[in-house]
Amino acid sequence: MTKIKLTPPQFLVVVFLSFILFGTLLLKLPFASNEPISWTDALFTSTSAMTVTGLITVDTGTAYSVFGEMIIMFLIQVGGLGIMSFAILIFMMIGKKIGMRQRMYVQQALNQTTIGGVILLVKRLFIFSIIIESIAVVFLTLRWGPEMGWGEGLYASIFHAVSAFNNAGFSIWSDSLMGYVGDPVVNIIITFLFITGGIGFTVLSDLWAKREFRQLSLHSKLMLIGSLIINVIAFLIIFIFEFNNPATLGPMATGEKIFAAYFQAVTPRTAGFNTLDIGSMEDPSIILMLLLMFVGGGSASTAGGIKVTTFLIICFAVFTFLKGKYEIVIMRKTIAPHLLVKALAISTIGLAFIFSAILLLSITEKEAPLLTVIFEVFSAFGTVGLSMGLTFKLTVIGKLVIIFMMFIGKIGPLTLAFSLARQSVENIRYPKEDILAG
């Protein structure tokens, strides 16, 4: 019998699809829901949880039982930290040798450039997640325990801590976190969780090992500085545009306005929680959020999008061209040309999928405003989970389109392309010739 040999990208796609289908079957069990759930909605929820997106077609807190919510939480944790990471952890626990092929799978799953150090990264990944989520659970329980009872408060804290750290955006409350728009504890803890999870485990590992900014790798420096700049600019823009909006920041006190603007500025980086009604925000704020959702978080993180470093490489390439130079130099380091090619490929393939999905949804969801459709697609591709209210109204075909976009956004457009394409090594070099561009 002939064995089917899968490349790392193909293996990752197959395993991911298997977990999504397994989650769908579990969510269809009679005791997993409080009301009849269709196969499409179960598949949608399972995909949204595994891709840590957070878009929902049925209300999580009312449609699913505690068992169903625990299944969703399990899928979020596995999807956020990575299937192969859990597999490696099990291998280490039972004392099984981790071979070269397993290391290659982890390298692909965590988007690492080399095989070396991937096992150490997996170990640190689990240590980081356990410590950070546990600390968050303590603080959130102290906040919610007296309000809703210690048992229910603890459960809500665990669910939201797991969801936030993995940038999933799932909430057991129908209005997400809108009831805590001005609450300092909830705002600080939840944003700390999804910002930390979205920076990337490579950066966290680098910080743990070196602890001084000047000793960090160029990737870590770009992620930290880039994230800070993007978050500050986004906060200022949303604060200005929404300041007098009667449906969002308008009626609030200054302190609440600051917290609300800050939360909405950082949540499009694939977190998915919201403390304001997204559908009531001004169009300029929505357009800014489209860009933030497309950029996303960091490589080897729980976040989606094309990634901050991909976006920065393209930006620096533009600046380099405008200055009349040909080599991209960042912080006195020259960026290899193939990284620019990769960045352009990721962005172009991503935009192609987004355009195709918008085109399909504009046909199937004829009653929805175009901006609402565009927002839904960007949210799905960036595995963000924010919505302007379209998700609950999607047709069956519309749901399938969004399911596909969430899947693409999580595994990455290049991984899907590599899993479908035949890879070949080309040793022949051809003569160069210029073409007219621009």
C-alpha positions in Angstrom: 0.0 0.0 0.0 1.4 3.4 -1.1 1.9 5.9 1.7 0.7 9.4 1.1 3.6 11.8 1.9 2.4 15.3 2.8 4.5 18.4 2.9 4.4 20.5 6.1 1.9 23.0 4.7 -0.4 20.1 3.4 -0.1 18.3 6.8 -1.0 21.5 8.6 -4.1 22.1 6.5 -5.3 18.5 6.9 -4.8 18.5 10.6 -6.5 21.8 11.0 -9.5 20.7 8.9 -9.7 17.5 11.0 -10.0 19.5 14.2 -12.6 21.8 12.8 -14.7 18.8 11.7 -14.2 17.1 15.1 -15.3 20.3 16.9 -18.4 20.4 14.6 -19.4 16.9 15.6 -18.9 17.7 19.3 -21.0 20.9 19.0 -23.8 18.9 17.4 -24.2 16.6 20.4 -27.6 17.1 22.0 -26.1 18.2 25.4 -23.8 20.7 23.8 -26.5 23.2 23.0 -29.6 24.7 24.6 -31.5 24.9 21.3 -31.4 23.2 17.9 -28.2 24.1 16.1 -27.8 23.5 12.3 -24.8 21.7 10.9 -23.8 25.0 9.2 -23.9 26.9 12.4 -22.0 24.2 14.3 -19.3 24.2 11.5 -19.2 28.0 11.6 -18.7 28.1 15.4 -16.1 25.3 15.3 -14.2 27.1 12.5 -14.4 30.5 14.3 -13.1 28.9 17.5 -10.3 26.9 15.9 -9.2 30.0 13.9 -9.6 32.1 17.0 -11.8 34.6 15.1 -14.9 35.1 17.3 -17.5 35.7 14.6 -20.8 33.9 15.6 -24.0 33.0 13.8 -25.7 32.0 17.1 -25.3 33.6 20.5 -22.6 31.7 22.4 -24.0 32.3 25.9 -27.6 31.3 25.1 -27.3 28.8 22.3 -24.7 26.5 23.8 -24.7 24.7 27.1 -21.7 24.9 29.5 -20.4 21.7 27.8 -20.7 23.4 24.5 -18.9 26.5 25.8 -16.1 24.3 27.1 -15.7 22.7 23.7 -15.4 26.2 22.2 -12.9 27.1 24.9 -10.9 23.9 24.1 -10.9 24.7 20.4 -9.8 28.3 21.1 -6.8 27.1 23.1 -5.7 24.5 20.6 -6.2 26.9 17.7 -4.4 29.7 19.4 -1.4 27.9 20.6 -1.2 25.6 17.6 -2.1 21.9 17.0 1.5 20.9 16.5 2.5 22.7 19.7 0.1 20.5 21.7 1.3 17.4 19.8 4.9 18.2 20.7 3.9 18.7 24.4 2.3 15.3 24.4 5.4 13.7 22.9 7.5 15.3 25.6 5.2 14.2 28.4 5.2 10.5 27.3 8.9 10.6 26.5 8.6 10.0 22.8 11.5 11.2 20.6 10.7 14.2 18.5 12.0 13.6 15.0 13.0 15.9 12.2 9.6 15.7 10.5 7.8 16.8 13.6 10.2 19.7 14.0 9.5 20.7 10.4 5.7 20.7 11.1 6.2 22.9 14.2 8.5 25.2 12.2 5.7 25.6 9.6 3.0 26.0 12.2 4.9 28.7 14.1 6.2 30.4 11.0 9.9 30.0 12.0 12.8 30.5 9.6 14.8 27.6 11.0 14.2 24.3 12.7 16.6 25.0 15.5 15.1 26.1 18.7 11.5 25.3 17.8 11.1 22.8 20.7 12.4 25.4 23.2 9.9 27.8 21.7 7.1 25.4 22.3 8.1 24.9 25.9 8.2 28.6 26.5 4.9 29.0 24.6 3.1 26.8 27.1 4.8 28.4 30.1 3.8 31.9 28.9 0.2 30.9 28.3 -0.3 29.2 31.6 1.3 32.0 33.7 -0.4 34.9 31.8 -3.8 33.3 31.7 -3.7 32.2 35.3 -2.7 35.7 36.5 -5.5 37.2 34.4 -8.0 34.7 35.8 -7.2 35.8 39.4 -7.7 39.5 38.7 -10.9 39.0 36.7 -12.3 36.7 39.3 -11.7 39.3 42.0 -13.6 41.7 39.8 -16.5 39.5 38.7 -16.8 37.2 41.7 -18.5 39.7 44.1 -20.8 40.8 41.2 -22.1 37.5 39.9 -21.0 34.9 42.5 -17.6 33.3 42.9 -18.4 30.2 40.9 -19.9 32.0 38.0 -17.3 34.7 38.2 -14.5 32.1 38.1 -16.0 30.4 35.1 -16.5 33.7 33.2 -12.9 34.7 34.1 -11.4 31.5 32.7 -13.5 31.6 29.5 -12.6 35.3 28.8 -9.0 34.9 29.8 -8.5 32.0 27.4 -10.5 33.8 24.7 -8.6 37.1 25.1 -5.0 35.6 25.3 -5.7 33.6 22.1 -7.2 36.7 20.4 -10.5 34.8 19.9 -13.0 37.4 20.9 -15.6 34.9 22.0 -17.7 36.0 25.0 -20.5 34.3 26.9 -22.4 37.6 27.0 -24.5 38.8 24.1 -23.1 42.3 24.1 -19.4 41.1 24.4 -17.8 43.5 27.0 -20.0 46.6 26.3 -21.3 46.4 29.9 -17.7 47.2 31.1 -16.9 50.0 28.7 -15.5 52.2 31.5 -14.3 49.5 33.9 -10.5 49.9 34.4 -9.9 46.3 35.6 -11.7 44.6 32.7 -10.2 47.0 30.1 -6.7 46.7 31.3 -6.6 42.9 31.9 -8.4 42.0 28.7 -6.3 44.3 26.5 -3.1 43.1 28.2 -4.1 39.5 27.4 -4.8 40.0 23.7 -1.9 42.4 23.1 0.5 40.0 24.8 -0.9 37.1 22.8 -0.8 39.1 19.6 2.8 40.2 19.9 4.1 36.7 19.2 5.7 34.0 21.2 9.0 34.6 19.4 9.1 38.1 20.8 8.1 37.0 24.3 10.8 34.3 24.2 13.3 36.9 23.0 12.3 39.2 25.8 12.6 36.4 28.4 16.1 35.4 27.1 17.7 38.9 26.7 15.6 41.4 28.7 17.3 44.4 27.2 15.8 46.2 24.2 19.2 46.8 22.4 20.0 43.0 22.6 16.7 42.0 21.0 16.4 40.7 17.5 15.4 43.0 14.7 12.1 41.2 14.4 11.3 41.8 18.1 12.3 45.4 17.9 10.1 46.0 14.9 7.1 44.2 16.5 7.4 46.2 19.8 8.0 49.6 18.2 5.5 49.0 15.3 2.8 47.8 17.7 3.2 50.8 20.0 3.1 53.3 17.1 0.1 51.7 15.4 -1.9 51.5 18.7 -1.2 55.1 19.7 -2.1 56.4 16.2 -5.3 54.3 16.2 -6.3 55.5 19.7 -5.9 59.1 18.7 -7.8 58.8 15.5 -10.7 56.9 17.0 -10.8 59.2 20.0 -11.1 62.2 17.7 -13.6 60.8 15.2 -15.9 59.3 17.9 -15.6 62.0 20.5 -19.0 63.6 19.7 -20.7 60.6 18.2 -23.9 60.2 20.3 -24.0 56.5 19.6 -20.5 55.8 20.9 -18.3 58.1 22.9 -20.6 61.2 22.9 -22.6 60.6 26.1 -19.6 59.3 28.2 -17.4 60.9 30.8 -13.8 61.7 29.8 -12.4 58.6 31.6 -14.9 56.3 29.9 -14.1 57.9 26.5 -10.4 57.2 26.9 -10.9 53.6 27.9 -13.5 53.0 25.1 -11.3 54.7 22.4 -8.3 52.7 23.6 -10.1 49.4 23.6 -11.6 49.9 20.1 -8.1 51.0 18.9 -6.3 47.8 20.0 -9.1 45.2 19.5 -9.0 45.2 15.6 -5.5 43.8 15.9 -7.5 40.5 15.8 -8.8 40.5 19.4 -12.5 40.6 18.5 -13.9 41.9 21.8 -15.8 45.2 21.7 -17.0 47.7 24.3 -18.8 49.9 21.8 -21.4 49.1 19.1 -19.2 48.7 16.0 -22.2 49.3 13.7 -22.7 52.8 15.3 -19.1 54.0 14.7 -18.3 56.7 12.2 -17.2 55.6 8.7 -13.6 57.0 9.1 -13.2 54.9 12.2 -14.5 51.8 10.4 -12.1 52.4 7.5 -9.2 52.7 9.9 -10.3 49.4 11.5 -10.2 47.7 8.1 -6.6 48.5 7.8 -5.8 47.4 11.4 -7.6 44.1 10.8 -5.7 43.5 7.6 -2.4 44.2 9.3 -3.2 42.1 12.3 -0.6 41.1 15.0 2.8 39.3 15.1 4.2 36.2 13.5 4.1 33.1 15.7 1.3 34.6 17.7 -2.4 34.0 18.4 -3.3 36.9 16.1 -4.1 36.9 12.4 -3.7 39.3 9.5 -0.8 39.7 7.2 1.3 40.5 10.3 2.9 43.8 11.5 6.4 42.9 10.2 5.0 42.1 6.7 3.3 45.5 6.6 6.5 47.3 7.9 8.7 45.5 5.3 6.4 46.8 2.5 6.4 50.3 4.0 10.2 50.4 4.3 10.5 49.1 0.7 8.4 52.1 -0.5 10.5 54.6 1.5 13.6 52.9 0.1 12.4 53.4 -3.5 11.4 57.0 -2.8 14.9 57.7 -1.5 16.4 56.3 -4.7 18.0 53.3 -3.0 17.7 49.6 -3.8 18.5 47.9 -0.5 16.0 47.9 2.4 17.9 48.9 5.6 16.2 48.9 9.0 18.1 49.8 12.1 21.4 49.3 10.3 20.3 45.8 9.1 19.8 45.0 5.5 16.6 43.1 4.7 17.0 40.1 2.3 15.2 40.6 -1.0 13.3 37.3 -0.6 11.6 38.7 2.5 10.1 41.6 0.4 9.0 39.0 -2.2 7.3 37.0 0.6 5.7 40.1 2.1 4.3 41.1 -1.3 3.1 37.6 -2.0 1.2 37.3 1.4 -0.4 40.7 0.9 -1.4 40.1 -2.8 -2.8 36.7 -2.2 -4.6 37.9 0.9 -6.1 40.9 -1.0 -7.1 38.5 -3.8 -9.1 36.3 -1.4 -10.6 39.3 0.2 -11.7 40.8 -3.1 -13.2 37.5 -4.2 -15.1 37.1 -0.9 -16.5 40.6 -1.1 -17.7 40.0 -4.6 -19.4 36.7 -3.6 -21.1 38.3 -0.5 -22.2 41.3 -2.5 -24.2 38.8 -4.6 -25.5 36.5 -1.8 -26.1 39.3 0.8 -27.9 41.8 -1.4 -29.7 43.5 1.5 -26.5 44.3 3.4 -24.7 47.7 2.9 -21.4 47.3 1.0 -19.3 48.7 3.9 -20.9 46.1 6.2 -20.0 43.3 3.8 -16.4 44.6 3.4 -16.0 44.9 7.2 -17.2 41.3 7.7 -14.7 39.9 5.1 -11.8 41.8 6.5 -12.7 40.7 10.0 -12.9 37.0 8.9 -9.6 37.2 7.0 -7.8 38.9 10.0 -9.4 36.4 12.4 -10.7 39.4 14.3 -14.3 38.6 15.1 -15.7 42.1 15.0 -18.9 42.6 13.1 -21.3 45.4 12.1 -24.2 43.1 12.6 -24.1 41.0 9.4 -23.0 37.7 10.8 -26.4 36.7 12.3 -28.1 37.6 9.0 -25.8 35.6 6.6 -27.2 33.2 4.1 -25.9 29.6 4.1 -23.6 30.5 1.1 -22.5 33.6 3.0 -21.7 31.6 6.0 -19.6 29.2 3.9 -17.7 32.1 2.4 -16.9 33.5 5.8 -15.9 30.1 7.1 -13.4 29.8 4.2 -12.0 33.3 4.9 -11.5 32.5 8.6 -9.7 29.3 7.6 -7.5 31.2 5.1 -6.8 33.9 7.6 -5.6 31.5 10.2 -3.4 29.1 8.3 -2.1 32.0 6.1 -2.6 32.5 2.3 1.0 31.3 1.6 0.5 28.1 3.5 -2.6 27.3 1.5 -0.8 28.2 -1.7 2.1 26.0 -0.9 -0.1 23.1 0.1 -1.8 23.2 -3.3 1.2 24.1 -5.5 4.0 21.7 -6.5 7.3 22.9 -5.2 10.3 22.7 -7.5 13.9 23.7 -7.2 15.0 25.8 -10.2 18.8 26.0 -10.7 18.7 27.6 -14.2 19.4 31.3 -14.2 18.1 33.5 -17.1 19.3 36.8 -18.4 17.9 40.0 -16.9 15.8 42.5 -18.8 14.0 45.6 -17.6 10.2 46.2 -18.1 8.3 49.4 -17.7 6.6 49.7 -14.3 4.5 52.6 -13.0 
